[in-house]
Amino acid sequence: MDTALIYKSNALVEASYRLSVYEQRIVLACIAQVRRDAPLTDQQLYKVSAQQIADMTGTQLGTAYQNLKSASERLYRREVTLREAPNGKGRAKVRLTRWVQTVEYREAEGMVALRFGTDMVPYLSQLTEQFTRYALADVAHMDSAHAIRLYELLCQWRDAGEREVSIEWLRDAFQLDGKYPAIKDFKKRVLDIAVEQVNELSPMWVKWSQRKTGRRVSHLVFTFGEKPSEKPVKAQKPKTSGNAKGKDKNASGAIYGIPRAIIEAKARVGESYEDAALRLLNEAKQR
C-alpha cells in the first residue's frame, strides 16, 4: 500500500470539504485501490482494514480499529462542495454532493467497505490531464488533516514553485467554519502545524510569507519544491569546458537575478542552484 498512488481531479483537490485525518486515510486508501486499466463505477466496494491503517500509519492495531469504526460512521454523512466553471470560463457551477453512498462496517473482520457516490466517480477517475497524483505513503504519517490538504494543493501547484492565495480562500479549503478568526491563532493552530508536517513527513518542502492589504494580512505566498531524492551534495561550481579560454558559459549567469557566486557561497547542503536562489530570493522579500 505504501507505493499506491492517489489520483484526484484538480476540481476535487480545490473543493471545499471537511474530513478528519482518519476519514482522509480511509478515502485515500480506497482511491489507491482503483485500477487505472478498469473503469471506476459507483457499484464497486472498496475495502480497508484496521491492519492496513495500522501498517500505513505505524499505530497500534487496537487504536486503528477504533478510529476506523468511528471515522467510517462519520464519513457517510460528509459532504463536498464542488465549483467548476464551464470550459474554465463564466460563472462557476456549484454542486453539493457526498463522498460515499454506502459504508459497511464489518466488525468481525475489522474492516470497512464503501462505495463512492455517483457524482464523485468522474472526479476520482483519471479522465483528463488535470489530475493531481501523489503516493499514499507521502501523507500516511501525517496526523493533521490540514497538512494532508496543504500537501494535495502543493502537488497540484508543483510546476509553479510559488502560489499566492487569500486567507479566506485557504480557510474555506480547510473548512474552518469560523475557527481561529485571529490570524495569530490561524497561523499557530493550523498553518504552522501543516507546514511543519509537510516539511518533515513528505517528499516536498514548503515555506510561506504573508502579504497585507492595508494593515490587514490578506494573502499567503507559498514557495515550495521537491526535496532532493539522492544523497545531499552541496552545490558545486560548474565544470569548465575543454576550451582553455574560460569557464562554462553558464558559470557566471544569474538565477532570479542572484549572481552564481553568491548562490555558491550561500547554498545549503542538498540544494540545487535554483532551489538556493529561490530561498535567497524569498529571504530577501521577508526582510
Residue pairs with C-beta under 8 A, 6 or more apart in sequence:
1 29
1 32
1 52
1 55
1 56
1 136
2 56
2 135
2 136
2 137
2 140
3 135
3 136
3 137
4 29
4 32
4 33
4 135
4 136
4 137
5 32
5 133
5 134
5 135
5 136
6 28
6 31
6 32
6 132
6 133
6 134
6 135
6 136
7 31
7 34
7 36
7 124
7 125
7 126
7 131
7 132
7 133
8 31
8 123
8 124
8 131
8 132
8 152
9 122
9 123
9 124
9 127
9 128
9 130
9 131
9 132
10 130
10 131
10 132
10 156
11 82
11 83
11 84
11 123
11 130
12 80
12 82
12 120
12 123
12 124
13 132
13 152
13 153
13 155
13 156
14 83
14 153
14 156
14 173
15 80
15 81
15 82
15 83
16 80
16 81
16 83
16 172
16 173
16 175
17 78
17 79
17 80
17 81
17 99
17 175
18 78
18 175
18 177
19 27
19 75
19 78
19 99
19 145
20 71
20 74
20 145
21 142
21 143
21 144
21 145
21 148
22 53
22 67
22 68
22 70
22 71
23 71
23 74
23 75
23 78
23 145
24 139
24 145
24 148
25 53
25 56
25 57
25 71
25 140
26 48
26 53
26 68
26 71
26 72
26 75
26 112
26 114
27 75
27 99
28 136
28 139
28 148
29 48
29 52
29 53
29 56
29 136
30 46
30 48
30 114
30 116
31 124
32 136
33 46
33 47
34 40
34 46
34 124
34 125
36 126
39 125
40 116
40 121
40 124
40 125
41 121
42 101
42 115
42 116
42 117
42 118
42 120
42 121
43 115
44 115
45 102
45 104
45 113
45 114
45 115
46 113
46 114
46 115
46 116
47 111
47 112
47 113
48 68
48 111
48 112
48 113
48 114
49 68
49 109
49 110
49 111
49 112
50 61
50 64
50 65
50 68
50 110
50 111
51 61
51 64
51 110
53 59
53 64
53 67
53 68
54 60
54 61
54 63
54 64
56 136
56 137
56 140
57 64
57 140
57 141
58 141
59 67
65 110
68 110
68 112
69 105
69 107
69 112
72 103
72 105
72 112
72 114
73 103
73 105
75 99
75 100
75 103
75 114
76 98
76 100
76 102
76 103
78 98
78 99
78 100
79 96
79 97
79 98
79 99
80 96
80 97
80 98
80 99
80 120
81 94
81 95
81 96
82 94
82 95
82 96
82 97
82 123
83 92
83 93
83 94
83 95
84 92
84 93
84 95
85 91
85 92
85 93
86 93
95 119
97 117
97 119
97 120
98 117
98 119
98 120
99 116
99 117
99 120
100 114
100 115
100 116
100 117
100 120
101 115
101 116
101 117
101 118
102 114
102 115
103 112
103 113
103 114
104 112
104 113
104 114
105 111
105 112
106 112
106 113
116 124
132 152
132 155
132 156
133 155
134 151
134 152
134 155
135 203
138 151
138 201
138 202
138 203
139 147
139 148
139 151
139 201
139 202
141 201
142 148
142 151
142 197
142 198
142 201
142 202
143 197
144 193
144 194
144 197
146 174
146 190
146 191
146 193
146 194
147 193
147 194
147 195
147 196
147 197
147 198
147 201
149 173
149 174
149 194
150 194
150 195
150 198
150 206
151 198
151 202
151 204
153 163
153 173
154 198
154 204
154 206
154 222
154 224
155 204
157 163
157 222
157 224
158 204
158 224
158 225
158 226
161 223
161 224
161 225
161 278
162 221
162 222
162 223
162 224
163 221
163 222
163 224
164 211
164 219
164 220
164 221
164 222
165 219
165 220
165 222
166 218
166 219
167 183
167 186
167 217
167 218
167 219
167 220
170 220
171 186
174 190
176 186
176 190
179 189
180 186
180 189
180 190
183 217
191 208
191 220
195 206
195 207
195 208
198 204
198 205
198 206
199 205
199 206
203 226
203 227
203 229
204 224
204 225
204 226
204 227
205 224
205 225
205 226
205 227
206 222
206 223
206 224
207 222
207 223
207 224
207 279
207 282
208 220
208 221
208 222
208 223
209 220
209 221
209 223
209 282
209 285
209 286
210 217
210 219
210 220
210 221
211 217
211 218
211 219
211 220
211 221
212 218
213 219
223 278
223 279
223 282
225 275
225 278
227 270
228 270
228 271
228 272
232 269
232 270
233 269
233 270
234 267
234 268
234 269
234 270
234 271
235 263
235 264
235 267
235 271
235 272
235 273
235 276
237 251
237 264
238 247
238 248
238 250
238 251
239 248
240 246
240 247
240 248
240 251
241 247
241 248
241 249
251 260
252 259
252 260
252 261
253 260
254 260
255 263
255 273
255 274
255 277
256 277
256 278
256 280
256 281
257 281
258 277
258 280
258 281
260 273
262 280
263 273
263 276
263 277
263 280
266 276
266 280
267 273
267 276
268 276
268 279
271 279
